[in-house]
Amino acid sequence: MIDFSPTPEQEQLRRITTQLMERYVYPAEEHLTDTSDPDAASFFPGIPDSVLRPIQAKAKELGLWAPHMPEDAGGMGIGVVGLGLMNEIIGRSPLGPVCFGCQAPDAGNEEILHMYGTEEQKRAWLRPNVAGEVRSCFSMTEPEVSGADPTNLQTTAVLEGNEWVINGHKWFTSGAMGASFAIVMAKTEPRAPTPRDRFSMIVVPLPRDGVSLKPIKTMGHTLQGGGHCEVRYDNCRVPRQNLLGARGAGFKIAQSRLGPGRIQHCMRWLGVARRAMDLMCRHVVGREAFGTPLAEKQTVQNWIADSEAEMEAARLLTLQAAWKMDQKLDWRVDVSLIKFFGAKVLHDVVDRAVQAHGAMGISAETPLEMFYRSARAARIYDGPDEVHRMVVARRILRQYR
């Protein structure tokens, strides 16, 4: 028999995380409001530092800070499975990740700076980022080309003397407003034989001459946390030592951050789905229609049963992928599976919860309408579902050729 039980240490971690969420994080959600004028001076625009900082301090005090990072980099060092189990709880609130120091895109940026950064880069950017003193952003997607095929990116970086000169147009650069630095994907090796060897990552301190930001308000996401931004690089100059990793290694580095990142996303989606399920069950038990509680209607019972089955399946798939990462096994197909399957489970469970609540479900009286809008984006970011399905199908069909 395969034992899927969390270790005693993991159970204790989940218990303490749950307690911190219930006592501090959920009550702070009242400060989550749409804003078109984010306060770039605060760590998490839209949330006063007077609210956020004490919660972060409590997470640090309890040893719950930066679960995605190894201990020698200021994190918890709990492995990918432990990270997934913790994120299942953290993800129940949009404030959760930032309260525990593992919010995107900072978490991914910290991982690649730790793996590929020089000692100087770690001192300047990694350490203050992990400590929660500054925020960062990741600048890759471009409006002129398909995000599903990033080998067509057009932003360039040319080495002139001891400086990289960057020119290009990015958007959906998450977290850019108020960030202290960006990690930019740019073409530095135009003559490389294969497209995937033509791009490099370069750290750009912010604000900086030659860099302009424009906030983009998107469905389901406010400008909190720095929002999603359109960014233009116009002869932006940075020192040559700001190159992250080797020249032409941009895609290799990107893959290093995407695998664990998808574990975090998928487990957080399960946290959202579980919270939506809880809201649905509580509502249908006490709500009557046509003489009986909604909980006694077969359609509602089907929603609950289907949601439970789908969440459990997504959870086991995701933890299996996390286990493979911890065991240094090939996890590439697994993360594609959990990405498109998990996104569908998230959407379907939230959709059923909205429907069960009727008109209240589309109001701001519960977090369901916020969850619903955010769920739609899950099928696009970190690679559209169609690309991940293609990856899985190609790997399966390879066995038959």
C-alpha positions as CSV (number, residue, x, y, z in Angstrom):
1,M,0.0,0.0,0.0
2,I,1.3,3.5,-0.9
3,D,1.3,5.8,2.1
4,F,0.2,9.3,1.2
5,S,0.1,10.5,4.8
6,P,1.9,13.8,5.6
7,T,4.8,13.4,8.0
8,P,4.2,14.5,11.7
9,E,6.4,17.6,10.8
10,Q,4.2,18.4,7.8
11,E,1.0,18.0,9.9
12,Q,2.4,20.4,12.5
13,L,3.3,22.8,9.7
14,R,-0.1,22.7,8.3
15,R,-1.7,23.2,11.7
16,I,0.3,26.3,12.5
17,T,-0.2,27.7,9.0
18,T,-4.0,27.2,9.3
19,Q,-4.0,29.0,12.7
20,L,-2.1,32.0,11.4
21,M,-4.4,32.2,8.4
22,E,-7.6,32.1,10.5
23,R,-6.3,34.6,13.1
24,Y,-4.6,37.2,11.0
25,V,-4.9,36.7,7.2
26,Y,-8.6,36.2,6.6
27,P,-9.5,39.2,8.8
28,A,-7.1,41.4,6.7
29,E,-9.1,40.6,3.5
30,E,-11.4,43.5,4.3
31,H,-8.6,45.8,3.0
32,L,-8.6,44.1,-0.5
33,T,-10.2,46.7,-2.7
34,D,-9.8,47.6,-6.3
35,T,-7.6,50.6,-6.9
36,S,-6.3,52.4,-10.0
37,D,-3.9,54.4,-8.0
38,P,-1.6,52.0,-6.1
39,D,0.6,53.3,-3.3
40,A,4.0,52.4,-4.6
41,A,5.5,53.2,-1.2
42,S,3.8,50.3,0.5
43,F,5.2,46.8,0.1
44,F,1.9,45.4,-1.2
45,P,0.0,48.3,-2.9
46,G,-3.6,48.4,-1.8
47,I,-2.8,46.9,1.6
48,P,-1.5,49.3,4.3
49,D,1.9,48.3,5.7
50,S,0.4,48.8,9.1
51,V,-1.8,45.7,8.4
52,L,0.6,43.6,6.4
53,R,3.9,44.0,8.2
54,P,2.7,42.6,11.6
55,I,1.3,39.5,9.8
56,Q,4.6,39.0,8.0
57,A,6.5,39.5,11.3
58,K,4.3,36.8,12.9
59,A,5.0,34.4,10.1
60,K,8.7,34.9,10.6
61,E,8.4,34.5,14.3
62,L,6.7,31.1,13.8
63,G,9.3,30.0,11.3
64,L,6.8,30.1,8.4
65,W,8.6,32.6,6.2
66,A,9.7,31.9,2.6
67,P,8.7,28.2,2.4
68,H,10.0,27.9,-1.2
69,M,13.6,28.7,-0.3
70,P,16.3,26.6,1.3
71,E,17.4,27.4,4.8
72,D,20.8,28.8,3.7
73,A,19.0,31.4,1.7
74,G,16.6,32.6,4.5
75,G,13.8,30.1,3.8
76,M,12.3,27.0,5.4
77,G,13.9,24.3,3.4
78,I,10.9,22.0,3.5
79,G,11.1,20.5,0.0
80,V,8.6,20.6,-2.8
81,V,6.0,18.3,-1.2
82,G,6.1,20.4,2.0
83,L,5.9,23.5,-0.1
84,G,2.8,22.1,-1.8
85,L,1.1,21.1,1.4
86,M,1.6,24.5,2.9
87,N,0.5,26.4,-0.2
88,E,-2.8,24.4,-0.2
89,I,-3.6,26.4,3.0
90,I,-1.9,29.7,2.1
91,G,-3.8,29.8,-1.3
92,R,-7.2,30.1,0.4
93,S,-6.7,33.8,0.6
94,P,-5.2,36.2,-2.1
95,L,-3.3,37.7,0.8
96,G,-1.8,34.4,1.9
97,P,1.3,34.3,-0.3
98,V,2.5,37.8,0.5
99,C,1.9,37.2,4.2
100,F,4.2,34.2,4.1
101,G,6.9,35.7,1.8
102,C,6.2,33.4,-1.2
103,Q,4.2,35.5,-3.6
104,A,4.7,35.5,-7.3
105,P,6.8,36.7,-9.1
106,D,9.2,37.2,-6.2
107,A,9.3,33.5,-5.3
108,G,10.4,32.5,-8.8
109,N,12.9,35.3,-9.0
110,E,14.4,34.3,-5.7
111,E,14.7,30.7,-6.8
112,I,16.7,31.5,-10.0
113,L,18.8,34.2,-8.3
114,H,19.7,31.6,-5.7
115,M,20.6,29.0,-8.3
116,Y,22.3,31.2,-10.9
117,G,23.2,34.5,-9.3
118,T,26.7,35.6,-8.4
119,E,27.5,36.5,-4.9
120,E,27.3,40.2,-5.7
121,Q,23.8,39.6,-7.3
122,K,22.6,37.7,-4.2
123,R,23.8,40.4,-1.9
124,A,22.2,43.2,-3.9
125,W,18.9,41.6,-4.8
126,L,18.3,38.1,-3.5
127,R,18.7,38.7,0.2
128,P,16.5,41.8,0.5
129,N,13.9,40.1,-1.7
130,V,13.8,37.0,0.4
131,A,13.7,39.1,3.6
132,G,10.6,40.9,2.3
133,E,12.3,44.2,2.3
134,V,11.8,44.8,-1.5
135,R,9.6,43.4,-4.3
136,S,10.6,42.3,-7.8
137,C,9.1,41.6,-11.2
138,F,9.6,39.2,-14.1
139,S,9.6,40.8,-17.5
140,M,9.1,38.3,-20.3
141,T,5.8,38.4,-22.1
142,E,5.4,40.7,-25.1
143,P,2.2,42.0,-26.8
144,E,3.5,41.6,-30.3
145,V,4.2,37.9,-30.2
146,S,2.4,34.8,-28.8
147,G,3.2,34.0,-25.2
148,A,2.6,30.4,-26.1
149,D,5.8,30.5,-28.2
150,P,8.3,32.7,-26.4
151,T,11.1,31.8,-28.8
152,N,9.7,34.7,-30.9
153,L,10.4,37.4,-28.3
154,Q,11.7,40.6,-29.8
155,T,13.3,42.5,-26.9
156,T,17.1,42.7,-27.5
157,A,20.1,43.3,-25.3
158,V,23.3,44.3,-27.0
159,L,26.6,44.5,-25.1
160,E,28.3,47.8,-25.6
161,G,31.5,48.0,-23.7
162,N,30.7,47.2,-20.1
163,E,26.9,47.8,-20.5
164,W,23.9,45.9,-21.8
165,V,21.7,48.2,-23.8
166,I,18.1,46.8,-23.7
167,N,15.3,47.7,-26.1
168,G,11.9,46.2,-26.2
169,H,8.2,46.2,-25.3
170,K,6.9,43.9,-22.5
171,W,3.5,43.6,-20.9
172,F,1.9,41.5,-18.1
173,T,5.1,42.2,-16.1
174,S,3.5,41.2,-12.8
175,G,4.5,43.2,-9.8
176,A,6.3,46.0,-11.7
177,M,4.7,48.9,-9.8
178,G,6.9,49.6,-6.8
179,A,9.4,46.8,-7.6
180,S,13.1,47.4,-6.9
181,F,14.3,45.3,-9.8
182,A,13.1,43.4,-12.9
183,I,14.5,40.2,-14.4
184,V,14.2,40.7,-18.1
185,M,14.3,38.1,-20.9
186,A,16.0,39.5,-23.9
187,K,17.7,38.2,-27.1
188,T,21.5,38.5,-26.7
189,E,22.6,35.7,-29.1
190,P,20.8,36.3,-32.4
191,R,23.2,34.0,-34.3
192,A,22.8,31.0,-32.0
193,P,21.8,27.9,-34.0
194,T,18.5,27.2,-32.1
195,P,16.0,29.8,-30.9
196,R,16.1,28.6,-27.3
197,D,19.8,29.4,-27.1
198,R,19.3,33.1,-28.2
199,F,17.9,34.5,-25.0
200,S,19.4,35.6,-21.7
201,M,18.2,37.0,-18.4
202,I,19.4,40.4,-17.2
203,V,18.6,42.1,-13.9
204,V,17.4,45.7,-14.3
205,P,17.2,47.9,-11.1
206,L,14.1,50.0,-10.9
207,P,13.2,52.8,-11.3
208,R,15.8,53.5,-14.0
209,D,16.3,55.7,-17.0
210,G,15.0,54.1,-20.2
211,V,12.3,52.1,-18.4
212,S,8.7,53.3,-18.4
213,L,5.8,51.5,-16.7
214,K,2.0,51.6,-17.4
215,P,-0.4,49.7,-15.2
216,I,-2.8,47.2,-17.0
217,K,-6.0,46.4,-15.1
218,T,-7.1,42.8,-15.9
219,M,-10.1,40.6,-15.1
220,G,-9.9,39.2,-11.7
221,H,-6.7,41.0,-10.7
222,T,-6.5,44.4,-9.0
223,L,-3.3,46.5,-9.0
224,Q,-2.5,45.1,-5.5
225,G,0.9,43.6,-5.3
226,G,2.2,45.7,-8.2
227,G,-0.4,44.7,-10.7
228,H,0.3,43.7,-14.3
229,C,2.2,46.3,-16.2
230,E,3.2,47.3,-19.7
231,V,6.9,48.0,-19.7
232,R,9.0,49.8,-22.4
233,Y,12.8,49.5,-22.5
234,D,14.2,52.3,-24.5
235,N,18.0,52.2,-24.6
236,C,18.0,51.1,-21.0
237,R,21.6,50.6,-19.9
238,V,22.7,48.2,-17.1
239,P,26.2,46.9,-16.1
240,R,27.4,43.7,-17.9
241,Q,27.6,42.0,-14.6
242,N,23.8,42.2,-14.3
243,L,23.6,39.2,-16.6
244,L,21.9,36.3,-14.7
245,G,23.6,33.0,-15.4
246,A,25.3,32.3,-18.7
247,R,24.7,34.0,-22.0
248,G,22.0,32.2,-24.0
249,A,20.7,30.3,-20.9
250,G,17.5,32.2,-20.5
251,F,15.1,29.4,-21.3
252,K,17.0,26.9,-19.2
253,I,16.8,29.3,-16.3
254,A,13.1,30.0,-16.9
255,Q,12.4,26.2,-16.7
256,S,14.0,26.2,-13.3
257,R,11.5,28.6,-11.9
258,L,8.4,27.3,-13.7
259,G,8.3,23.7,-12.3
260,P,8.2,24.5,-8.6
261,G,6.1,27.6,-9.4
262,R,3.4,25.4,-10.9
263,I,3.3,23.2,-7.8
264,Q,2.6,26.4,-5.8
265,H,0.0,27.6,-8.2
266,C,-1.9,24.3,-8.4
267,M,-1.9,23.8,-4.7
268,R,-3.1,27.3,-4.1
269,W,-5.9,26.7,-6.6
270,L,-6.9,23.8,-4.5
271,G,-6.9,26.0,-1.5
272,V,-9.3,28.4,-3.3
273,A,-11.4,25.5,-4.5
274,R,-11.6,24.1,-1.0
275,R,-12.7,27.5,0.4
276,A,-15.4,27.8,-2.3
277,M,-16.5,24.2,-1.4
278,D,-16.8,25.1,2.2
279,L,-18.9,28.2,1.4
280,M,-21.1,26.2,-0.9
281,C,-21.7,23.4,1.7
282,R,-22.5,25.8,4.5
283,H,-24.9,27.8,2.3
284,V,-26.9,24.8,0.9
285,V,-27.4,23.2,4.3
286,G,-29.1,26.3,5.6
287,R,-30.8,27.7,2.5
288,E,-34.3,26.4,1.6
289,A,-36.1,26.3,-1.7
290,F,-39.4,24.6,-2.6
291,G,-39.9,23.4,0.9
292,T,-36.5,21.7,1.6
293,P,-32.9,22.7,2.0
294,L,-30.8,23.0,-1.1
295,A,-28.6,20.3,0.3
296,E,-31.3,17.8,-0.4
297,K,-31.6,18.6,-4.1
298,Q,-29.9,16.0,-6.3
299,T,-28.3,18.6,-8.6
300,V,-26.6,20.2,-5.6
301,Q,-25.5,16.9,-4.2
302,N,-24.0,16.1,-7.6
303,W,-22.1,19.4,-7.5
304,I,-20.7,18.5,-4.1
305,A,-19.7,15.0,-5.0
306,D,-18.1,16.0,-8.4
307,S,-16.2,18.8,-6.7
308,E,-14.8,16.5,-4.0
309,A,-13.7,13.9,-6.6
310,E,-12.1,16.4,-8.8
311,M,-10.3,18.2,-6.0
312,E,-8.9,15.0,-4.6
313,A,-7.7,13.9,-8.1
314,A,-6.0,17.2,-8.7
315,R,-4.4,17.1,-5.3
316,L,-2.9,13.7,-5.8
317,L,-1.6,14.6,-9.2
318,T,0.0,17.7,-7.9
319,L,1.6,16.0,-4.9
320,Q,2.9,13.3,-7.2
321,A,4.6,15.9,-9.3
322,A,6.0,17.5,-6.2
323,W,7.3,14.2,-5.0
324,K,9.0,13.6,-8.3
325,M,10.8,17.0,-8.0
326,D,12.0,16.1,-4.6
327,Q,13.2,12.7,-5.9
328,K,15.0,14.4,-8.9
329,L,12.8,12.4,-11.3
330,D,11.5,13.7,-14.7
331,W,8.5,15.8,-13.8
332,R,7.9,17.8,-17.0
333,V,4.8,15.9,-18.1
334,D,3.4,15.9,-14.6
335,V,3.5,19.7,-14.3
336,S,1.7,20.0,-17.6
337,L,-1.0,17.6,-16.5
338,I,-1.6,19.4,-13.2
339,K,-1.6,22.8,-14.9
340,F,-4.5,22.3,-17.3
341,F,-6.4,19.8,-15.1
342,G,-6.0,21.9,-11.9
343,A,-7.1,25.1,-13.7
344,K,-10.3,23.3,-14.9
345,V,-11.0,22.0,-11.4
346,L,-10.6,25.4,-9.9
347,H,-13.0,27.0,-12.4
348,D,-15.6,24.2,-12.1
349,V,-15.7,24.1,-8.3
350,V,-15.9,27.9,-8.0
351,D,-18.6,28.0,-10.7
352,R,-20.7,25.5,-8.8
353,A,-20.3,27.5,-5.6
354,V,-21.4,30.7,-7.3
355,Q,-24.4,28.9,-8.8
356,A,-25.4,27.5,-5.4
357,H,-25.4,30.9,-3.9
358,G,-27.6,32.4,-6.6
359,A,-27.5,36.2,-6.7
360,M,-25.3,36.4,-3.6
361,G,-22.7,34.4,-5.5
362,I,-22.1,37.3,-8.0
363,S,-22.1,39.9,-5.3
364,A,-19.2,41.1,-3.2
365,E,-20.8,39.6,0.0
366,T,-18.6,36.5,-0.4
367,P,-15.2,36.1,-2.0
368,L,-16.7,33.9,-4.7
369,E,-17.0,36.5,-7.4
370,M,-13.4,37.4,-6.9
371,F,-12.4,33.8,-7.0
372,Y,-14.4,33.3,-10.2
373,R,-12.8,36.2,-12.0
374,S,-9.3,35.1,-11.0
375,A,-10.0,31.4,-12.0
376,R,-10.4,32.4,-15.6
377,A,-6.8,33.6,-15.8
378,A,-5.5,30.3,-14.5
379,R,-6.1,28.8,-18.0
380,I,-3.7,31.3,-19.5
381,Y,-0.8,32.2,-17.3
382,D,2.2,29.9,-16.9
383,G,1.4,28.6,-20.3
384,P,-2.1,28.3,-21.9
385,D,-3.9,25.0,-21.3
386,E,-3.6,24.1,-25.0
387,V,0.2,24.1,-24.9
388,H,0.3,21.9,-21.8
389,R,-2.2,19.4,-23.4
390,M,0.1,19.3,-26.5
391,V,3.1,18.5,-24.3
392,V,1.3,15.7,-22.6
393,A,-0.1,14.2,-25.9
394,R,3.2,14.4,-27.7
395,R,5.0,12.5,-24.8
396,I,2.2,9.8,-24.9
397,L,2.2,9.4,-28.7
398,R,6.0,9.1,-28.7
399,Q,5.6,5.6,-27.3
400,Y,3.5,4.5,-30.3
401,R,5.8,5.7,-33.1
